[in-house]
Amino acid sequence: SVSHANLLSVGLNCSFGASDMKPYVKQLRRVSPFYLSAYPNAGLPNQLGEYDETPEKMASQIREFIDEGLVNIVGGCCGTTPEHIAKYVEIVADVVPPAPVEQPRLMRLSGLEEFVLTPGINFVNIGERCNVAGSRRFLRLIQEKKYEEALQIARKQVEDGAQVIDINMDDGLLDGVQEMTRFLNLLASDPDISRVPVMIDSSKWEVIEAGLKCMQGKCIVNSISLKNGEVEFLEEAGKVMSYGAAVVVMAFDEKGQADTYGRRIEICERAYRLLVGNGFPPQDIIFDPNVLAIATGME
């Protein structure tokens, strides 16, 4: 995801000719808050690896992009020549480019596919079985380096309807940084799993950051807190924001875990004001107020 970056434009280039690129440009226009660019090829290569679309033909296709308000910047990639670009100049001479489309403030996550938390979604299913602290089977598979079997646990959760997959490698006998990195890289290679967003779950910042470096979409960090004071809290929040992730904030401060309703409100409100006051998108903040379960299901 690049939605967190202060970009001038985002766009597509190469891969297709203009006609084949158009559906993807339309999709990008629908979700992008930035100016949009398109640099298509002069069609697809022929059997000799050459490109056949003439400047006139490409210009007519690019004109459709412009007439439909899809792009702000146009150019050309493979097979295009100065003559192609000269034709573009002619067709844009009297055009007022469209303004970026302002997007509603919603939490937008992604794996290979987008997940938007709209007001109509009352409950989000987070798969918690890839957690060494909560699943003895998953812990055993990671300890024994049986990663394909461990991935099957993640795959089964997605098949059963998990909208986000939580990954936790916090165990005293594991190298959390190494295991988080290895497992997330393996997960990213399986599109049946990596189509959903990931929640990187750890109490150790070095493990969280190792996971963030592996993310190809927009994930959730679980979690940060005010336990060690505002300086560390804002430093970690800044790094989360720089990686483009959403964040879970625990109701925990320098005095300890929130144990009353008043303390939960106090800590969460303080954390919110600190984050938003330092530029963190409010729609990307999730609070965990440490409300204990009524029961665990364990004897």
Order of alpha helices (4+ residues) and beta strands (2+ residues): beta-alpha-beta-alpha-beta-alpha-beta-beta-beta-alpha-alpha-beta-alpha-alpha-beta-alpha-beta-alpha-beta-beta-beta-alpha-beta
